[in-house]
């Protein structure tokens, strides 16, 4: 029997029958008039979840980040971020294109910046320099391999930012993975930030959408930019219902994804030639190095794909696997068997 195990991303998750049922029966209205009850319910739920005055549903994680950065900045400003961050690498140069700002990437330790590093990067007041306006962090950190930002470090950076008049933005696309793993509440994380984003269409398994939370003035500006970017939503309650369902039913189960990632990591570490340290796998993302003297990451991924195992090559020698709600323990064991066969 052929099996497909899709570990390319947690974005590949499909809505199950109960989620579809919730979506089919969602109460809807015209959200541009503020009249979609399900959109309003989701936004109120998220504002409360993050302990913020307001929240806004947006079509994607990228739009959540870009509208937030736009609302925080003036053209010519600078945003401190991490070298491997999504806003620096995978958002099409959006900050330059949409907000007229530049990014100032710093190399973190497995994606995590220190307050000292951030402090050293803040521009002194000088006519030559851009104005440092925002510090943007990512939790969990995608390209570092699902790394959780330590709360103590977040607080140190946030305190520094407060003292220096900088805004704090969190790309929390996978924040719930950190929440479930650490037991630290979303509100506790969000307290250190002026803006927080989170995606419903990753590990939480909803088909579409992300949220931005912050104070009411900030969210009003984000709302305006969402409209500018063509993100006026009409009967979006249909998709917002999927997000609400995900928040109510799919948060705690992220622990299963973490257990599956650990199982995968431990199995891979035992395969000769593959390099990874399972103790560094904290959530649902497993990054590993392939034996590049024998084959490239692309080549190995293609051979695995022929056997129904899908993963994402992220460089010539590195592959990313992301566990998600479509994948169970047997799938992980199957994936490991295919590795052993291909690399035998
Ligand atoms: N990440 C995707 C790809 O774009 C790389 C993935 O498969 O991991 N922030 C973070 C930390 C993300 O990982 C992503 C998506 C986003 C933002 C953007 O979300 P979308 O794809 O909804 O715009």
Boltz pocket constraint, residues with backbone or C-beta under 6 A from the ligand:
constraints:
  - pocket:
      binder: B
      contacts: [[A, 8], [A, 9], [A, 10], [A, 11], [A, 59], [A, 60], [A, 61], [A, 62], [A, 63], [A, 86], [A, 90], [A, 138], [A, 140], [A, 141], [A, 142], [A, 171], [A, 173], [A, 174], [A, 199], [A, 201], [A, 210]]
      max_distance: 6.0
